[in-house]
Amino acid sequence: MTTSDSSSMNDPDQVASGRLGDPNCPICHGIGFFVRDVPVGHPDFGKAIPCKCALSKIQARRKRQMNALGSMEMLERMTFDAFHPEGVGLTPERRKTIRAAYEAARRFAEEPQGWLLLSGGYGVGKTHLAAAIGNEVIARGGEALFILAPDLLDHLRASFSPTSPETYDELFDRLKNAPLLILDDLGAESATPWAQEKLFQLLNHRYLRRLPTVITTNRPLSALEARIRSRLLDVDLVEHHRILAADYRGGGYIDNLVELSELHLHEGQTFENFFIPKAGREDLRQNLINVRNAAIRYAERPEGWLTFIGKPGVGKTHLAAAIANHVRMFQPEVLFISMPRLMDFLRATMGANSDLSLLVRFEQIKEAPMLILDDLNPRMSSAWAAEKLFQLVDYRYLSRKPTVYTMTTSDRELKELQNAAPRIFTRLADDSFSQIYHIKSSGRPRGQRRLA
C-alpha cells in the first residue's frame, strides 16, 4: 500500500487547519488516509481509505457533518442495547413482529445492503430501530444520514436562499448519494406536487442504484404516492417489517383486531398452494383458474367487494385467506373472521364482565381497513343478529371499505337469498362496486385434498 499526499487528497473529511492522523504513523504519516496500491479497475483504486490512527477523529467529523443536516446527534441514546425486542405485556403476535423487526435491523446494521422498510403505528419502535442502525453503522466507521421526511423537504426549500451555505444541487446530490440514508416518517410530509416529486426523485435515484436505505412510515403503503409505493413493494430490494401495536386511534385498536382475527388459523393458505386439478372437466378447471386469478388481482389492489360462493369444500375460505395473507404483508389491519365467531363475539360484549362495550367493539369491526367475513349467512336466527349483520354490511357498503365475503350457497340459493335478505342482497349484487364469483368445483373433496 502507498500513502497519499495532501495535494492528491480531496476527501471532504480533511480540513485545511491540520492533519487528522498520528504524525508517527508508518501508514499514513499523519494525513489520516492512505491509498491502496491496487491495479486500475479495482474497486479501491484511487480511493482514500481512513487510517486506523485517525479513525476516531474521522468518525467524529463525519458525525458533525451528518448532524448538520440530520438528527443523529439527538438520537445517540437510541441503540440496539436500549431497545426491548420482546416489548412489555404484548400479545404473542405483536411480540413476534417486534422481534422480527429488531433482528432485521441488526442484520442490516452489520451489512447495509438493499432497503429496509419499517412500518407500524406511533410509538412502536420504528424510529428507535432506524436510529440504532445509524448509530451502529457510524460506530463501525461508516456514514449514515438520518433525517425526517418533512425536514428533508424543508432543507431543500431553504437551499434556494442566497444565504444558504450549500446550493440546492449540492444538497440534493448529497442526499441522493449518501452511503446510508435513513428517512424517518415517510408520509408525514406535505403532500404538495413539488414535495412528492422531490421525494420520488430522491428515492428513485437510490432505487435504481440499489443504495442502502432505511425508511420508516406509519402510513399504509396504499396511502403513499403510487410511484414510491411500487418501489417499496419490490421484494427483490426491499425487506418490509410491519410492527403490530396499538396506534394513534387509541383503545388498543390493532390489538383488538389481532386478537379477534382468525387469520392465524389460515396462515398456510396461499395462492401458490390453492388446489387446481390437472385432470377432469376442463370447464371446472378453468373456473378455478379464473377465480384464483380474480383473487390475486384483488389482493394486489384491494378495492370494493369480492364474494366467493359455492358448495362446502370448494376453496372459498382458502382464497379469502390467501387474499388476507397477501394484504397483511403491507397492511396489518386485516380482520379475518367467520360469521359464527363474529356473532358470538358481539353477544359476549353485551355481558356485564365485558371490558369493552358493544358500541366500541362493533365500531372497530365496522372500521377495519380490510375485512374478510367468512361463511356469511344472512338467514340469522334472531332479529337482533340480522340487524347487526345488516348494519355492518351497510356501513362498509356506504363507506366503500374493502371487504371479502364467502358464502356456502349455489346460484339457485343466491336467488332465494334475494327474498330472505333483500337489503344485503342488493348491496352484494351492486356490480359497480361488488364482484361475485361462483366456484363450481374444486375437482376433489376437501378431505382428499388435505390427504394429498
C-alpha positions, 0 to 999 in steps of 0.5 A: 500500500502507498500513502497519499499526499495532501495535494492528491487528497480531496476527501471532504473529511480533511480540513485545511487547519491540520492533519487528522492522523498520528504524525508517527504513523508508518501508514499514513504519516499523519494525513489520516488516509492512505491509498491502496496500491491496487491495479486500475479497475479495482474497486479501491483504486484511487480511493482514500481509505481512513487510517486506523490512527485517525479513525476516531477523529474521522468518525467524529467529523463525519458525525458533525457533518451528518448532524448538520443536516440530520438528527443523529446527534439527538438520537445517540441514546437510541441503540440496539442495547436500549431497545426491548425486542420482546416489548412489555405485556404484548400479545404473542403476535405483536411480540413476534413482529417486534422481534422480527423487526429488531433482528432485521435491523441488526442484520442490516446494521452489520451489512447495509445492503438493499432497503429496509422498510419499517412500518407500524403505528406511533410509538412502536419502535420504528424510529428507535430501530432506524436510529440504532442502525445509524448509530451502529453503522457510524460506530463501525466507521461508516456514514449514515444520514438520518433525517425526517421526511418533512425536514428533508423537504424543508432543507431543500426549500431553504437551499434556494436562499442566497444565504444558504451555505450549500446550493440546492444541487449540492444538497440534493446530490448529497442526499441522493448519494449518501452511503446510508440514508435513513428517512424517518416518517415517510408520509408525514410530509406535505403532500404538495406536487413539488414535495412528492416529486422531490421525494420520488426523485430522491428515492428513485435515484437510490432505487435504481442504484440499489443504495442502502436505505432505511425508511420508516412510515406509519402510513399504509403503503396504499396511502403513499404516492403510487410511484414510491409505493411500487418501489417499496413493494419490490421484494427483490430490494426491499425487506418490509417489517410491519410492527403490530401495536396499538396506534394513534386511534387509541383503545388498543385498536390493532390489538383488538383486531389481532386478537379477534382475527382468525387469520392465524388459523389460515396462515398456510393458505396461499395462492401458490398452494390453492388446489387446481386439478390437472385432470377432469372437466376442463370447464371446472378447471378453468373456473378455478383458474379464473377465480384464483386469478380474480383473487390475486388481482384483488389482493394486489389492489384491494378495492370494493367487494369480492364474494366467493360462493359455492358448495362446502369444500370448494376453496372459498375460505382458502382464497379469502385467506390467501387474499388476507395473507397477501394484504397483511404483508403491507397492511396489518389491519386485516380482520379475518373472521367467520360469521359464527365467531363474529356473532358470538363475539358481539353477544359476549360484549353485551355481558356485564364482565365485558371490558369493552362495550358493544358500541366500541367493539362493533365500531372497530369491526365496522372500521377495519381497513380490510375485512374478510367475513367468512361463511356469511349467512344472512338467514340469522336466527334472531332479529337482533343478529340480522340487524347487526349483520345488516348494519355492518354490511351497510356501513362498509357498503356506504363507506366503500371499505374493502371487504371479502365475503364467502358464502356456502350457497349455489346460484339457485340459493343466491336467488332465494337469498334475494327474498330472505335478505333483500337489503344485503342482497342488493348491496352484494349484487351492486356490480359497480362496486361488488364482484361475485364469483361462483366456484363450481368445483374444486375437482376433489373433496376437501378431505382428499385434498388435505390427504394429498 
